[in-house]
Amino acid sequence: MSRIIQINELLKGELANLIREEIVLNNGLVTVCYVDCSPDLKSAKVGISVLPYNLSGKILAKLKKHSSQFCKTLKKKLNLRCIPRFNWIIDSTERNALELDKIIKKLNDEL
């Protein structure tokens, strides 16, 4: 397994823990779907899914607000030369899959 893939997986788990511990979610759920670090480790795309989906904007704002604190915490905790700057992205894969399931079910019901 390449070093970048290992770092991506490590950051994914650590960010999931930090979100669970430090972000107050009122009746919402955030899942870290993926972390994709740049080769120089200066930035990372972090894909999240949010349930219910209508809370996505609020959650994204909270995560952006806490990014620098997450970096400081991870710098102390992990043995990495540098912690990347996080670019938070809403991953709509799950939402799209639900929509497809609804369409397929509707088509099957019509047959």
N, C-alpha and C positions, 0 to 999 in steps of 0.2 A: 504494500500500500504506500502510495507516495506521501511525502511529508505534507503537502498542501491538503490532501484528502484527510489525513489524520488531524490536522489543525482545524479543518472545517467541522469534523465530527466532534472534536473536543469543545470548540466554541459553541456549537449547536446545543450540546448538553449543558454547558455552563450558563449560557444565556437563558435557556429554559428554566434553570434553577433560579437565576437572578430575577427573572420576570415573576415567577411564582412567589418568591420571597419579598420582593420590594415594590411590586406594582399592585395597587388595590384595584381589583376588577369587580365592579358591581354587576353581579349576575352575568358575567362574561367569561369566556374561555379563550386563551391565546395558546397556539401551538407553534413552536419554531419548526418549520418544515425543512428548511435548509439554510446553510451558510456557505457562501461561495467567495472565498478570499482571492484577491488579486495575487499574481505570482510574487510581487514584492512585499506582500502582506501589509500594505498601507491602507487598503480599504477592503470592505467585505459587504456583499449583498446578503441581507438576512431576510428570507422569505417567511412570513408568518400567516397563519390563518386565524380568523377571529370568528367566534360564534357568540351571540348572533351577529350576523354580518353587518347589521346597521350600527354596531359599535366600532367598526373599523377605524373611522376617522378619529374618534376620541382615543382609542388605544394607540394608534400610530403617533398621535401628538404626545401621549405620555411616554412612549418609548423613545422618541426623539429627545424629549426633555431629559430623560434619564441616561442617555447614551454616554455622556462623559463620566458619570458616576460608575456605570458598568465597566468602562475602560479602566478606571482607577482600581476598582475591585479586582478585575481580572489580572491586571498588571501585578498586584500583590500576590494573587493566588497561583497564577500559572508561571511556568518556567519558559516564557517566550521572550524573545528579544524585543519585539514590539507588538502591541495590540492594535489591530486594524481599526480604522474609522468605520462605524456601522452605518450602512444605508438600508433603512427599513423599507420593505416592500410587502404589500398585501398579496399573498399567493391565493389566487382564486380557483385553483385546481379543484378543491373539494366542492366549492359552490358550483362550478361548471359540471362536475360529475353528478351532483344532485339534480341539476336542471336536465341533463341528458337522461338520467333515470326516470324523471317525470315524463319526459317526451316519449321514451320507449314504453313506459307503462300505459300511457294514453293511447299510443298506436296499437299496442297489444289488446287493449280493452275494446278498441274500435273494430278489430278483426273478428 
